[in-house]
Amino acid sequence: MLLDYIGDSLHFGREPQCCLRDFVAGRTEPCYLYDLRHFTERYRCFRSAFAGLPHTIHYAVKANAHPVFLRRVVELGGGADVVSGGELQRALDSGVPPERVIFSGVGKSHAELRLALTCGIKQINVESVGEMRRIIDLAEALGRPARIAFRFNPSVDAETHPYIATGFRSHKFGIDAEAVMTCLALARQSARWVQVVGVSLHIGSQIVDVENFAEALRNTRPLVAALREQGFALSTFDVGGGFGIHYDTGDEARELENFARYAEVIRQGVQGLAGEILFEPGRFLVARCGVLLARVEYVKTTPYKTFVIVNTGMHHLIRPALYQAHHRILPVVQRAGPSRVVDVVGPLCESSDFLAQGIELPEVREGDWLAIADAGAYARSMASEYNLHPFPDEEFIVE
């Protein structure tokens, strides 16, 4: 396990572990701490699960855009999945070759598409007829042909939080079969400037029911067949990302067993779809390898509740407030004695500023430190400077 007590002190990371008691000594401000070794281990686990299947891993930059992770992905032979011009530029600046970048997102601007076309990225995943027209116009103006895939909406009601479900017919993401046919007509008219290379999926995030992925693949097969019947030879099929982790435990065994089931579902579901299968993992690779360290400023007891007030909050980890997500919280130094039920809250002027509500914690006191687990994904990347609190530092445990 990545978080273990040795005596009364919490340790983090792969062996040799970092003693968090020593790490926070002399610190006063919150900090993200990442174990690059675990990230590397997860990447290799993902890659080996699909050994023998021609594929490329495109790390989802939105999960955590720190250049250290991006550089490691490049070293391991992977690429990047980006959803904005900023992420594209960060990937390029971190050494990701353009031919290993795929670009998704419903609102790509002229400037963002111009950058993608100018540097010659691997694939743009088209999400609307309007975007298709824009790509064709820009490609012609720049004299740079575009490689595109269609992000298909397979109308799968994925079992996850509604804010991070993206593959149902009522969602803004992707396009349906009718819109794909309209885009194909445009592609034929502008064959010099646009090359249709594949189909893409992404049905949501933090999905642990692998049947959702199987359903999406089944629903997409007729579209792939229709494209081929019209003479479009597809070279790529983008499975997307979205595979979830088990935030309720530090034991990764159940999670890895489920990942093995996911890999089998994907292997079966993509047979015959394309010569190269693309993946966009983010959370599975990076979530576990990070902790957010927070100092207790006050313990406030009222007739109704006990609040543990820390120097971080929803501005540094918004998932509990936004998605009602659960993150384990552990004292860096554990005291003996009975636990009590508390809310762990931040300093912001918002009642939604909490990291946990109604959890049991051993006794904590002012000046103690807490470790918020599994904060490698969608923590710093979704952070803000609300109330003008600065961003926490980010530090790494490396080999």
Secondary structure, DSSP 8 states (H G I E B T S, - for coil): --EEEETTEEEESSSS-EEHHHHHTT--S-EEEEEHHHHHHHHHHHHHHTTTS-EEEEEEGGG---HHHHHHHHHTT-EEEESSHHHHHHHHHTT--GGGEEE--TT--HHHHHHHHHHT-SEEEE-SHHHHHHHHHHHHHHT--EEEEEEB------SS-GGGB--STTSSSSB-HHHHHHHHHHHHHTTTTEEEEEEE---BSSB--THHHHHHHHHHHHHHHHHHHTT----EEEEE--B---TT-S--HHHHHHHHHHHHHHHHHTTTT-SEEEE---HHHHSTTEEEEEEEEEEEE-SS-EEEEES--TTT--HHHHH-----EEESB---S--EEEEEE-SSS-TT-EEEEEEEE----TT-EEEESS-SSSSGGG---GGG----EEEEE--
